[in-house]
């Protein structure tokens, strides 16, 4: 049995894809076409050809069928191939923000299909303006000034306070892909950022630190440009949002520190921290179906809160009485609870924030020969890679263990040799959405060798 030809029609929004599809349906040249679209809204079917219609399928008297793809293109194709009436040709309309080449890959994965090509529809009158929206011009002016006061009371108390003023003007310019009109994003602000901290050294080797401060997080050029770039990890198009607002952050923390062997550099600290972020910036999945569902953009959430506890320290063990070599352990771990109010009483974890993070370094130092070997282990908890909106599930990066091995030899003051093995275990990167695997891949193990020579 001969495979069914598959053709993808792509182009910018408004380029004329639907006009071409309407022509195919009206005059199929004796073939039974199956046309797959995101929705029927713009498809103008001649009433005299209409045989039957429901919410998913329109059947015409000339043998052609028009149907919606839904959220899973492979599932929709499978339903067609399993049906009683096989079409002579399948045509898929790619939405204006979809990658036609990735849609065409379904013909490679499905043995009953034959890749026929990609047709790109171009609006000749507006194509130059549309292409301009793939690029952007940007300008940034930044000035800052600060004042600091640091005073010690006796041997126990220290007060540090200050304020920083930032003047920030960022302009991003591009064009609309719909009408070619200029689109400009401007952030123009003068922001005071105060800080206050108190340190209490209640013993010779222990102290307590308390601090509160105001900081800020601003969107970058790509996040505010009305343009898109390709996310190579997900194969998604990521669109900027020219209406993004700056995030204001209030920080508070209290930290206990104990330097129980200062000569050896041994210490341990425990901290409690809290952050409140107004207008938190998050990357979100664009609410769409079919081929457009793998696009991303950025938006502000109303309020985000992070609360956590962190433990870090260093312990070393001399290997001889001369202290010319040692083994050591450095560690840092934090448990973090994050909440984002996305409106409507819905609370979710914050995009990009793992629920825990842990780092451990096992090392060996030979001070006599100036050589060091370290084994680094890092693991983060579940992380919202992209936040789902309008009922869509979040895209979750599952926990994975990353291990690195590093060697360094300082041959002289001018010459050093180093080697590194990255991703030693080569564990999968796995993303899930709605409890199902969204994407997984291996990055591979890499090796690096270098020489530093200071002239």
Order of alpha helices (4+ residues) and beta strands (2+ residues): beta-alpha-beta-beta-beta-beta-alpha-beta-alpha-beta-alpha-beta-beta-beta-beta-alpha-beta-beta-beta-beta-beta-beta-beta-beta-beta-beta-beta-beta-beta-beta-beta-beta-beta-beta
